[in-house]
Amino acid sequence: FFETVLLWRPGWNAVIADPTLAEMGKNLKEAMKMLEDSQRRTEEENGKKLISGDIPGPLQGSGQDMVSILQLVQNLMHGDEDEEPQSPRIQNIGEQGHMALLGHSLGAYISTLDKEKLRKLTTRILSDTTLWLCRIFRYENGCAYFHEEEREGLAKICRLAIHSRYEDFVVDGFNVLYNKKPVIYLSAAARPGLGQYLCNQLGLPFPCLCRVPCNTMFGSQHQMDVAFLEKMIKDDIERGRLPLLLVANAGTAAVGHTDKIGRLKELCEQYGIWLHVEGVNLATLALGYVSSSVLAATKCDSMTMTPGPWLGLPAVPAVTLYKHDDPALTLVAGLTSNKPADKLRALPLWLSLQYLGLDGIVERIKHACQLSQRLQESLKKVNYIKILVEDELGSPVVVFRFFQELPDSDPVFKAVPVPTMTPSAVGRERHSCDALNRWLGEQLKQLVPASGLTVMDLEAEGTCVRFSPLMTAAVLGTRGEDVDQLVACIESKLPVLSSTLQLREEFKQEVEATAGLLYVDDPNWPGIGVVRYEHANDDKSSLKSDPEGEKIHAGLLKKLNELESDLTFKIGPEYKSMKSCLYVGMASEDMDVAELVETIAATAREIEENSRLLENMTEVVRKGIQEAQVELQKANEERLLEEGVLRQIPVVGSVLNWFSPVQALQKGRTFNLTAGSLESTEPIYVYKAQGAGVTPPPTPSGSRTKQRLPGQKPFKRSLRGSDALSETSSASHIEDLEKVERLSGGPEQITLEASSTEGHPGAPSPQHANQSEAFQKGAPHPEDDHPQVEGAESLR
């Protein structure tokens, strides 16, 4: 591509014959192709990680060729993608981006020319770029300063304002400033850190900065209060200070609001203050129709623009346009320079503007504004979505948030706190709403990555989602279809947000009414709530981590995930302590909160009981075995006393047993783990059946045994709006399930009845009844001549 651009292009009548330019274009073409195709090759290798040479070693004496060096750069750029799969991929730059990259290579080559050719070429590049920008953005008779750091232009403007207002500053220096301190006015909605940056660059103390509050009664809450600004200027003049410079916004960094620049310009002219304007809305000056508030920026003393993000141009400098008649002061302030390298900063933008043309520049800015208007018009039709910049006509920024007022309660998402609510309650509601909007923004960013959404926190409104296509659309390639997909995703997430907000209070009440559960107030969690199970050994006063509680909550998380419900569960430390808690995610409107809470309590209680049983099992079994050994030894001694010593002699004992057999019962011991007791095996051999022993109390299972319809997931309740047919079919299905349960319990009921009819005519004998019950429970058959000890079958 670059070789073709540099050598020949359709419509060109001349061919570039410079071999150095041709070779540079060829090398740049190969380098860009290698770097841009690296991700595709990585995908074709099916996850095979590239061998990265990022470990520094000694510099090779013979050097390396360009291909090897580019291979190293490629490995450094993409070598860790397997370890960090969530890292964003490099954006695919278009041909206009290639022109900007080519400008950096051309700048290095142009700097090698002789001084006279270099002076003429750099002057031409700088003058052309300045003229084009001034005409495109309606800034007549302006000069341009190109800088890499976006805030650097404003710092240079402040230096120019100081030199202009303090005539003896070059001679006396800061002594002049000490006698009459300068004041720089910034809006409260200005970019964070801007004032500190200016003070550091200018060497001024922080009292020289004055933050102007925004409107509180009338107008936008993100616009500068002009009346209050005038009062502050008068106060500073009375104190002997010098109002120096005012920074206004044509599109604030947060929500894109524009100050009343026309009124501010009149105020600045009245008191001799330098007016500087910055903001994303300055891009709309290139369009045919411009709002009056933005159009007033063309009369200001200076403005800073960022054409790189607006037009999708990488590595393009920012531009500060200004008006001043004294070239000596601009040179002292650093706005102009005699160095050719400083003038070559405009080369990438000079190439890109020629490649795009006036129509291409206007089309990109117009497309971004149309995207924002399309989203704004669509969101006006969506319930529970509030737009913050509806009063800004033609603003390329759309800021919105989820908004809903619960019935019979104080409004949520209110910028001004409700008087009836306590400050702590207002704070909890604010944090809860912020968590929901933060979840919404993250979900939309994943579902529609081409939208370029940003989640931000505002001081008054809280967490909001911002759509600024002027800063992202040209790079991400955002289209109208992406905006429609974004609106569809917002509508699909609203029912979950609404139901979660409504179920939070119900979940809190259910948890507080359930024994063993503690509700944890975590306003930063975007789910229905957080709960912690209090086990028997839980120290409620301690804030340290609890290993036993962590084990129970880990098992609880595993059990709940096995239910395959629509809810999302996770465990983590409590909001204000290190104790483990269970976090319950977003929920739909058909969720049964009571069943959920009951299941959590019953499952956690069961896990705790099983954990205790396993912990005590070793000690119980060891003591039982020791006791059984002692009992068996005593039984053997008693058998020796009953049978006599002669029967123990092999030959003599056999003869005696043949003439006079001994009718002795086989004695043994069975250990019941459930009851924790040692029992005799004599009933087993008498009745040929193993005793039931002590039956443990059933573990409360809560609503987990609740009958569900086929295909119905856990924690779902039937909608009240179902028709009569569905209710009838559901009732009949439940009756069928109950019939099956009764039939399944039939044989055991018959056995118990047969064994209870002893002594009545026609009833089976007790021996037959016991045999029937023993046979069903797996006991040995009565005709077996060699019964065995059944102690192992007592284990439960």
C-alpha positions in Angstrom: 0.0 0.0 0.0 2.7 2.5 1.0 4.8 1.7 -2.0 1.9 2.3 -4.2 1.1 5.6 -2.5 4.6 6.8 -2.7 5.4 5.7 -6.3 2.2 5.9 -8.3 -1.5 6.3 -7.8 -4.4 6.6 -10.3 -4.8 10.2 -11.4 -1.2 11.1 -10.8 0.8 12.2 -13.8 4.1 12.1 -12.1 6.1 9.3 -10.5 8.2 9.8 -7.4 11.7 8.8 -8.4 13.4 9.3 -5.0 14.8 5.8 -4.2 15.0 6.6 -0.5 11.3 7.4 -0.3 10.5 4.2 -2.3 12.6 2.1 0.0 11.1 3.7 3.1 7.6 3.1 1.8 8.5 -0.6 1.1 10.0 -1.1 4.5 7.1 0.5 6.3 4.6 -1.6 4.2 6.4 -4.8 5.3 6.6 -3.7 8.9 2.9 -2.8 9.1 1.9 -6.0 7.4 3.9 -8.1 9.8 2.5 -6.3 12.9 -1.1 -6.2 11.8 -1.2 -9.9 10.8 0.4 -11.2 14.0 -3.0 -11.8 15.7 -4.4 -13.7 12.8 -1.3 -15.9 12.7 -1.7 -16.5 16.4 -5.3 -17.6 16.0 -4.3 -20.0 13.2 -1.8 -21.6 15.4 -4.6 -22.7 17.8 -3.4 -21.0 20.9 0.3 -21.9 20.5 2.2 -19.2 22.3 4.9 -17.4 20.3 8.4 -17.7 21.6 9.0 -14.2 23.1 12.4 -12.7 23.3 11.5 -10.2 25.9 14.2 -11.3 28.3 17.0 -8.7 27.8 20.4 -10.0 27.0 23.7 -8.6 25.8 23.6 -6.4 22.7 24.8 -8.4 19.7 28.0 -7.1 18.2 27.1 -8.0 14.6 23.6 -6.5 14.9 20.3 -7.9 13.6 18.3 -7.4 10.4 15.0 -5.5 10.3 12.9 -8.7 10.1 14.4 -10.0 13.3 13.8 -6.8 15.1 10.2 -6.5 13.9 9.7 -10.1 15.0 10.9 -9.1 18.5 8.5 -6.1 18.5 5.6 -8.4 17.4 6.4 -10.9 20.2 6.5 -8.1 22.8 3.2 -6.8 21.6 1.3 -10.1 21.4 3.4 -12.6 23.4 1.3 -12.3 26.6 -2.2 -12.6 25.1 -2.5 -16.2 26.3 -1.7 -15.2 29.9 -4.0 -12.1 29.6 -7.0 -13.1 27.4 -9.0 -10.1 28.5 -6.5 -7.5 27.2 -8.0 -5.4 24.4 -6.9 -6.1 20.9 -5.1 -3.5 18.9 -7.5 -1.6 16.8 -7.4 -2.0 13.1 -6.4 1.4 11.7 -7.5 2.4 8.3 -5.6 3.9 5.4 -5.9 7.4 6.9 -4.1 5.9 10.0 -1.4 4.5 7.7 -0.8 8.0 6.4 -0.4 9.3 9.9 2.2 6.6 10.7 4.0 7.4 7.4 4.3 11.0 8.6 6.6 10.0 11.4 8.9 8.1 9.1 8.9 11.0 6.6 9.7 13.4 9.4 12.9 11.5 10.2 13.9 11.4 6.6 13.1 15.1 6.0 15.2 16.1 8.9 18.3 15.0 7.0 17.9 17.6 4.2 20.0 20.7 4.1 19.0 23.6 6.2 17.5 25.8 3.4 15.4 23.0 2.0 14.4 21.9 5.5 13.3 25.4 6.4 11.2 25.9 3.3 9.5 22.5 3.6 8.7 22.8 7.3 7.4 26.3 6.9 5.1 25.1 4.1 3.9 22.1 6.1 3.2 24.3 9.2 1.4 27.1 7.3 -0.7 24.7 5.2 -1.9 22.8 8.3 -2.6 25.9 10.2 -4.6 27.4 7.4 -6.6 24.3 6.8 -7.5 23.9 10.5 -8.5 27.5 10.9 -10.8 27.3 7.9 -12.3 24.0 8.8 -13.2 25.0 12.4 -14.1 28.7 11.6 -11.2 30.3 13.5 -10.1 33.2 11.4 -6.6 34.7 11.4 -5.4 32.2 14.0 -2.0 30.6 14.7 -1.5 26.9 15.6 0.7 25.2 18.1 1.1 21.4 17.8 1.8 19.4 20.9 1.8 15.7 22.0 0.5 16.3 25.5 -3.1 17.6 25.3 -2.7 19.9 28.3 0.6 21.3 27.1 -1.1 23.9 24.8 -3.0 25.4 27.7 0.2 25.7 29.7 1.8 27.6 26.9 -1.2 29.9 26.6 -1.0 30.7 30.3 2.7 31.7 29.8 1.6 33.9 26.9 -1.1 35.5 29.1 1.4 36.2 31.9 3.9 37.8 29.5 1.1 39.9 28.0 -0.3 41.2 31.3 3.0 41.5 33.2 5.3 43.7 31.0 8.2 43.5 33.5 8.0 39.7 33.9 11.0 39.1 31.7 13.1 41.4 33.8 11.8 41.0 37.4 10.4 37.5 37.1 8.3 36.2 40.0 8.7 39.4 42.0 6.1 40.9 39.7 3.7 38.0 40.4 4.3 38.3 44.1 3.1 41.9 44.2 0.0 41.1 42.2 -0.9 37.5 42.2 -2.4 36.1 39.0 -5.7 34.1 39.2 -6.7 31.3 36.8 -10.4 30.4 36.8 -11.4 26.8 36.2 -14.9 25.3 36.1 -15.8 22.7 38.7 -16.6 20.4 35.8 -13.1 20.7 34.3 -10.9 17.7 33.7 -9.5 16.2 36.9 -6.0 17.3 37.6 -5.9 20.1 35.1 -5.4 22.8 37.7 -2.6 20.9 39.4 -0.9 20.4 36.1 -1.0 24.1 35.3 0.5 25.1 38.6 3.3 22.6 38.2 4.2 23.7 34.7 4.0 27.4 35.6 5.5 27.3 39.0 2.5 28.9 40.6 1.1 28.2 44.1 -2.3 26.5 44.3 -4.0 29.7 45.7 -3.6 31.1 42.2 -6.3 28.6 41.1 -9.9 29.4 41.5 -12.6 26.8 40.9 -15.9 28.3 39.7 -18.9 26.3 40.8 -21.6 25.2 38.4 -25.2 26.2 38.4 -27.2 25.1 41.4 -30.6 26.7 40.8 -31.1 27.4 37.1 -29.6 25.8 34.1 -27.4 22.7 33.8 -25.6 21.5 36.8 -22.5 21.0 34.7 -22.3 24.6 33.3 -20.3 27.4 34.9 -22.3 29.8 37.1 -21.6 33.1 35.3 -23.1 35.3 38.0 -21.0 33.7 40.7 -17.9 34.0 38.4 -18.4 37.8 38.1 -18.7 38.1 41.8 -15.5 36.2 42.3 -13.7 38.4 39.8 -14.8 41.5 41.6 -13.6 40.1 44.9 -10.2 39.2 43.5 -9.7 42.7 42.1 -10.6 44.3 45.4 -8.0 42.1 47.1 -5.3 43.3 44.7 -5.1 40.2 42.5 -5.0 40.1 38.7 -7.7 37.9 36.9 -5.5 36.3 34.3 -7.2 33.5 32.4 -10.5 31.6 32.2 -10.9 28.1 31.0 -14.3 27.4 29.5 -15.8 24.1 28.3 -17.4 23.4 24.9 -18.4 19.9 26.0 -17.3 19.0 29.5 -15.1 15.9 30.0 -17.8 14.1 31.8 -21.2 14.7 30.2 -20.4 17.0 27.2 -22.2 20.2 28.5 -21.2 23.5 26.9 -20.8 26.7 29.0 -22.4 29.9 28.1 -19.4 31.0 26.1 -21.0 34.1 24.6 -21.7 35.5 28.1 -18.3 34.5 29.3 -16.6 36.2 26.4 -18.4 39.5 27.3 -17.3 39.1 30.9 -13.7 38.5 29.9 -13.6 41.5 27.6 -14.9 43.6 30.4 -12.2 42.7 32.8 -9.3 42.0 30.4 -9.2 38.2 31.0 -7.9 35.7 28.4 -10.6 33.2 27.4 -9.5 29.7 26.5 -12.0 27.0 25.3 -11.6 23.2 25.1 -13.9 20.3 24.7 -15.2 17.7 22.3 -18.0 19.8 21.0 -15.5 22.0 19.2 -15.5 19.3 16.5 -19.1 20.4 15.4 -17.6 23.7 14.2 -16.8 21.8 11.0 -20.4 21.0 10.3 -22.9 23.2 8.4 -25.2 23.7 11.4 -23.6 24.7 14.7 -25.4 25.6 18.0 -25.0 29.2 19.1 -23.2 28.2 22.3 -20.5 26.3 20.4 -20.3 28.9 17.6 -19.4 31.6 20.2 -16.1 29.7 20.8 -14.8 31.1 17.4 -14.5 34.5 19.1 -12.4 33.2 22.0 -8.7 34.0 22.4 -7.6 30.3 22.1 -8.9 26.8 21.8 -7.5 23.3 22.1 -8.7 20.5 19.8 -7.8 16.8 19.4 -8.4 15.9 15.7 -6.7 12.5 16.2 -9.6 10.7 18.1 -12.2 12.7 16.1 -10.9 11.4 12.7 -9.4 8.1 13.9 -5.8 9.1 13.3 -3.2 7.4 15.6 -0.1 9.3 16.8 -1.5 12.7 15.6 -0.7 15.7 17.8 -3.2 17.9 19.5 -3.7 21.5 18.2 -4.0 24.8 20.1 -5.3 27.6 17.9 -4.7 31.1 19.3 -4.8 34.8 18.2 -1.9 37.1 19.1 -0.1 39.9 17.3 3.3 39.9 19.0 5.5 37.2 17.6 8.2 37.9 20.2 5.9 37.1 23.1 4.7 33.9 21.4 8.3 32.9 20.9 9.1 33.5 24.6 6.0 31.6 25.7 7.1 28.6 23.6 4.2 28.7 21.1 6.5 29.2 18.2 9.9 27.7 17.5 12.7 28.1 15.1 13.7 24.4 15.3 12.6 22.3 12.3 11.9 19.3 14.4 9.2 21.3 16.3 7.6 22.3 13.0 7.6 18.7 11.7 5.1 17.7 14.4 2.4 18.8 12.0 3.6 16.5 9.3 1.4 13.4 10.2 -1.7 15.7 10.4 -0.7 17.4 7.2 -0.6 14.1 5.3 -3.8 12.8 6.9 -5.8 16.0 6.2 -4.9 15.8 2.5 -5.8 12.1 2.3 -9.2 12.6 3.9 -10.1 15.9 2.2 -12.6 18.3 3.5 -15.6 16.0 2.6 -14.0 13.1 4.5 -13.3 15.2 7.6 -16.9 16.6 7.7 -18.4 13.1 7.0 -16.6 11.5 10.0 -17.6 14.2 12.4 -21.2 14.2 11.0 -21.4 10.4 11.3 -20.4 10.6 15.0 -23.0 13.2 15.7 -25.7 11.2 13.9 -24.8 8.2 16.0 -25.3 10.1 19.3 -28.6 11.6 18.1 -29.8 8.2 17.0 -29.1 6.8 20.4 -30.6 9.7 22.2 -33.8 9.5 20.3 -34.1 5.8 20.9 -33.4 6.0 24.6 -36.2 8.6 25.0 -38.6 5.8 24.2 -37.2 3.4 26.7 -38.6 3.3 30.2 -36.5 3.6 33.3 -33.6 5.3 31.3 -32.8 8.9 32.1 -30.7 11.0 29.7 -28.5 13.7 31.3 -27.9 15.9 28.2 -31.3 16.3 26.7 -31.0 20.1 26.8 -27.8 20.1 24.7 -28.8 20.4 21.1 -26.5 18.6 18.7 -24.2 17.4 21.5 -22.1 14.4 20.4 -22.1 13.0 23.9 -25.0 10.9 25.4 -24.9 10.1 29.1 -27.6 7.9 30.6 -28.4 5.8 33.6 -31.0 3.4 34.9 -33.8 5.2 36.8 -36.8 3.8 38.7 -39.0 4.8 41.6 -40.2 2.0 43.7 -43.9 2.2 44.8 -44.7 3.2 48.3 -41.1 4.2 49.0 -38.8 7.1 48.6 -37.5 7.7 45.1 -34.2 6.2 44.2 -31.6 7.7 41.9 -32.4 11.2 43.1 -29.7 13.8 42.7 -31.0 15.8 45.6 -31.6 13.8 48.8 -35.1 13.4 50.1 -35.6 15.3 53.3 -37.4 12.4 55.0 -34.5 10.1 54.4 -31.5 10.0 56.8 -28.1 10.6 55.3 -27.1 7.0 55.8 -30.2 5.8 54.0 -29.5 8.2 51.2 -26.0 7.0 51.0 -27.0 3.3 50.8 -29.6 4.0 48.1 -27.0 6.0 46.2 -24.4 3.2 46.3 -27.0 0.5 45.5 -28.1 2.4 42.4 -24.5 3.0 41.4 -23.8 -0.7 41.6 -26.8 -1.5 39.3 -25.7 1.1 36.7 -22.1 -0.1 36.9 -23.3 -3.6 36.2 -25.4 -2.4 33.3 -22.4 -0.5 31.8 -20.1 -3.5 32.0 -22.7 -5.8 30.4 -23.2 -3.4 27.5 -19.5 -3.0 27.0 -19.2 -6.8 26.6 -22.2 -7.2 24.4 -21.6 -4.3 22.1 -17.8 -3.6 22.1 -18.0 -1.4 19.0 -20.0 1.1 21.0 -17.0 2.3 23.0 -19.1 2.9 26.1 -17.5 4.3 29.3 -18.7 3.9 32.9 -18.1 6.9 35.0 -19.0 8.4 38.4 -20.5 11.8 38.6 -20.6 13.8 41.8 -24.4 14.6 41.7 -25.9 11.8 39.6 -23.7 8.9 40.6 -22.6 6.2 38.2 -23.6 6.7 34.6 -22.8 5.3 31.2 -21.4 7.6 28.5 -21.5 7.2 24.7 -19.1 9.6 23.0 -18.8 8.5 19.3 -16.6 11.4 18.4 -13.8 9.9 20.5 -14.3 6.3 19.6 -16.4 5.8 16.4 -13.7 6.5 13.9 -11.3 4.0 15.6 -13.8 1.3 16.4 -15.8 1.6 13.2 -19.2 2.2 15.0 -22.2 2.0 12.7 -25.9 2.7 13.1 -26.6 -1.0 13.5 -24.3 -1.0 16.6 -26.5 1.7 18.1 -29.6 -0.3 17.4 -28.0 -3.4 19.0 -27.0 -1.3 22.0 -30.6 -0.1 22.5 -31.9 -3.7 22.2 -29.4 -4.9 24.8 -30.5 -2.1 27.2 -34.1 -3.1 26.8 -33.3 -6.7 27.5 -31.4 -5.8 30.7 -34.1 -3.5 32.1 -36.4 -6.3 33.4 -33.6 -7.9 35.4 -32.5 -4.5 36.8 -36.1 -3.6 37.8 -36.9 -7.0 39.4 -33.5 -7.0 41.3 -34.2 -3.5 42.7 -37.7 -4.6 43.8 -36.6 -8.0 45.3 -33.8 -6.5 47.4 -36.0 -5.5 50.3 -37.9 -8.8 50.3 -34.6 -10.7 50.3 -33.5 -8.6 53.3 -36.7 -9.3 55.2 -36.6 -13.0 54.5 -33.0 -13.3 55.6 -33.6 -11.4 58.8 -36.5 -13.6 59.6 -34.5 -16.9 59.1 -32.6 -18.3 62.0 -28.9 -18.8 61.3 -28.6 -16.3 58.5 -27.2 -12.7 58.8 -28.0 -10.1 56.2 -24.9 -8.2 55.1 -25.4 -4.6 53.9 -23.1 -4.3 50.9 -24.3 -1.4 48.7 -21.5 -2.0 46.1 -22.9 -5.5 45.1 -25.2 -5.3 42.1 -27.3 -8.3 43.1 -30.3 -8.9 45.3 -28.2 -9.1 48.4 -25.4 -10.6 50.5 -26.0 -13.2 53.2 -23.7 -14.9 55.8 -24.4 -18.2 57.6 -23.6 -18.0 61.3 -22.4 -21.4 62.5 -22.3 -22.6 66.1 -18.7 -21.5 66.7 -19.0 -18.2 64.9 -17.5 -15.2 66.8 -19.9 -12.4 65.9 -17.7 -9.7 67.5 -14.6 -10.6 65.6 -13.8 -9.1 62.2 -11.1 -11.6 61.3 -11.4 -14.4 58.8 -13.2 -17.5 59.9 -11.8 -20.8 58.4 -14.8 -22.9 59.5 -17.2 -20.3 57.9 -15.2 -20.2 54.7 -15.4 -24.0 54.5 -19.2 -23.9 55.0 -19.7 -21.1 52.4 -17.5 -22.9 49.9 -19.6 -26.0 50.2 -22.8 -23.9 50.1 -21.6 -22.3 46.8 -20.9 -25.7 45.3 -24.3 -27.1 46.3 -26.2 -24.0 45.0 -24.3 -24.1 41.7 -25.2 -27.8 41.3 -28.9 -26.8 41.3 -28.5 -25.2 37.9 -30.7 -22.2 38.6 -30.6 -18.9 36.8 -29.0 -17.1 39.7 -25.3 -16.3 40.0 -23.6 -17.0 43.3 -20.2 -16.2 44.5 -18.3 -16.1 47.8 -16.0 -13.4 49.1 -15.1 -11.4 52.2 -17.7 -9.2 53.8 -17.9 -5.5 53.0 -16.5 -4.4 56.3 -14.7 -7.5 57.6 -12.8 -10.5 56.4 -15.5 -13.1 57.1 -16.8 -15.1 54.1 -20.2 -14.3 52.7 -22.5 -15.5 49.9 -23.2 -13.0 47.2 -26.5 -13.5 45.3 -26.6 -12.0 41.8 -29.2 -10.4 39.6 -32.7 -12.0 39.7 -35.8 -12.1 37.4 -39.3 -11.2 38.5 -40.5 -14.8 38.9 -37.9 -15.7 41.5 -39.2 -17.2 44.8 -37.2 -15.3 47.4 -38.6 -17.4 50.3 -37.6 -20.6 48.7 -34.1 -19.3 47.9 -33.5 -18.1 51.5 -34.9 -21.3 53.0 -32.7 -23.4 50.7 -29.6 -21.4 51.6 -30.3 -21.9 55.3 -31.1 -25.6 55.1 -28.2 -26.4 52.9 -25.7 -24.5 55.1 -27.1 -26.2 58.2 -26.8 -29.6 56.5 -23.2 -28.9 55.5 -22.4 -27.8 59.1 -23.9 -31.0 60.6 -22.1 -33.2 58.1 -18.9 -31.4 58.9 -19.3 -32.0 62.6 -20.1 -35.7 62.0 -17.0 -36.2 59.9 -14.9 -34.5 62.5 -16.2 -36.7 65.4 -16.2 -39.9 63.3 -12.6 -40.9 64.0 -12.9 -40.5 67.8 -16.2 -42.3 67.9 -15.1 -45.2 65.8 -11.9 -45.6 67.8 -13.7 -45.7 71.2 -16.3 -48.1 69.8 -13.7 -50.5 68.5 -11.9 -50.5 71.9 -15.2 -51.2 73.7 -16.1 -53.9 71.3 -12.8 -55.7 71.8 -13.3 -55.6 75.6 -16.8 -57.0 75.3 -15.7 -59.8 72.9 -12.9 -60.8 75.2 -15.3 -61.1 78.1 -17.7 -63.2 75.9 -14.9 -65.6 75.0 -14.0 -66.0 78.7 -17.6 -66.8 79.6 -17.8 -69.3 76.7 -14.7 -71.1 78.1 -16.3 -71.3 81.5 -19.6 -72.7 80.1 -18.1 -75.3 77.7 -15.2 -76.4 79.9 -11.5 -77.0 79.1 -11.9 -80.4 77.6 -14.0 -79.1 74.7 -11.1 -76.8 73.7 -8.8 -79.8 73.0 -9.0 -80.5 69.2 -9.6 -84.3 69.2 -11.4 -84.6 72.6 -13.5 -81.6 71.9 -14.8 -83.0 68.7 -15.8 -86.3 70.3 -17.6 -84.5 73.2 -19.4 -82.2 70.8 -20.5 -85.3 68.7 -21.9 -87.1 71.8 -23.2 -84.0 73.6 -23.5 -80.9 71.3 -23.6 -77.5 73.0 -26.6 -75.3 72.3 -24.9 -71.9 72.6 -25.8 -68.7 70.9 -23.2 -66.9 68.9 -22.5 -63.6 70.6 -21.1 -60.5 68.8 -21.2 -56.7 68.9 -22.6 -54.2 66.4 -21.7 -50.5 66.6 -24.4 -48.1 65.5 -22.6 -44.9 64.2 -25.8 -42.9 64.1 -26.7 -43.6 67.8 -23.0 -43.9 68.9 -23.8 -47.0 71.0 -22.4 -50.6 71.1 -25.2 -53.2 70.8 -25.4 -57.0 71.0 -25.9 -59.1 67.8 -28.1 -61.6 69.6 -31.4 -60.1 68.2 -30.0 -60.6 64.7 -29.6 -64.3 65.2 -32.8 -64.8 67.1 -35.0 -62.9 64.6 -32.8 -63.2 61.6 -33.1 -59.4 61.1 -31.0 -56.4 61.8 -32.6 -53.8 64.2 -33.4 -50.4 63.0 -31.6 -48.7 65.9 -32.0 -45.0 66.6 -33.2 -43.0 63.6 -31.6 -39.6 63.4 -33.8 -36.6 63.1 -34.2 -35.6 59.4 -32.1 -32.7 58.2 -34.4 -29.8 57.4 -34.4 -29.6 53.6 -36.7 -26.6 53.4 -38.4 -26.0 50.1 -35.9 -28.1 48.2 -38.4 -30.9 48.3 -41.0 -28.6 46.7 -42.6 -30.2 43.7 -41.7 -28.5 40.5 -43.2 -28.7 37.1 -41.3 -30.4 34.4 -38.5 -28.1 33.1 -39.0 -25.6 35.9 -35.8 -24.4 37.4 -35.1 -23.9 41.1 -36.2 -20.8 42.9 -38.9 -20.1 40.3 -42.5 -19.4 41.2 -45.6 -19.7 39.0 -46.7 -16.4 37.5 -50.0 -15.1 38.9 -51.2 -14.3 35.4 -51.4 -17.9 34.2 -54.5 -19.1 32.5 -56.9 -21.6 33.9 -55.7 -24.4 31.7 -52.1 -24.2 32.9 -53.3 -24.1 36.5 -55.5 -27.2 36.0 -52.7 -29.1 34.2 -50.2 -28.1 37.0 -52.6 -29.3 39.7 -53.3 -32.6 38.0 -49.5 -33.2 37.6 -49.0 -32.6 41.3 -51.8 -35.1 42.1 -50.1 -37.7 39.9 -46.8 -37.2 41.7 -48.6 -37.7 45.1 -50.2 -40.9 43.9 -46.8 -42.2 42.7 -45.4 -41.5 46.2 -48.2 -43.3 47.9 -47.7 -46.4 45.7 -44.0 -46.4 46.2 -44.5 -46.7 50.0 -46.9 -49.6 49.7 -44.8 -52.7 50.4 -43.3 -51.4 53.6 -46.7 -50.4 55.0 -48.0 -54.0 54.2 -45.1 -55.5 56.1 -45.7 -53.4 59.2 -49.4 -54.2 59.2 -48.7 -57.9 58.9 -46.3 -57.8 61.8 -48.8 -55.9 63.9 -51.6 -58.4 63.5 -50.1 -61.0 65.8 -52.7 -63.0 67.8 -55.5 -62.3 65.4 -57.2 -65.1 63.3 -55.7 -65.6 59.9 -52.6 -63.5 60.8 -49.2 -64.9 59.9 -47.0 -66.2 62.6 -44.5 -63.8 64.3 -41.6 -65.8 62.9 -43.0 -65.4 59.4 -43.5 -61.7 59.9 -40.0 -61.3 61.2 -38.6 -63.3 58.3 -40.5 -61.1 55.8 -39.2 -57.9 57.4 -35.6 -59.3 57.6 -35.7 -60.4 54.0 -36.7 -56.9 52.8 -33.9 -55.3 54.8 -31.2 -57.6 53.6 -30.8 -59.9 56.6 -29.6 -63.5 56.2 -32.2 -66.1 55.3 -33.4 -68.3 58.3 -32.4 -71.5 56.6 -28.8 -70.5 56.4 -26.7 -72.9 58.6 -23.8 -70.5 59.0 -25.0 -67.0 59.8 -22.4 -64.2 60.0 -22.1 -61.2 62.2 -23.9 -58.3 60.5 -22.2 -55.5 62.4 -21.0 -53.8 59.2 -24.5 -53.4 57.9 -25.3 -51.2 60.8 -23.1 -48.4 59.4 -25.1 -45.5 58.1 
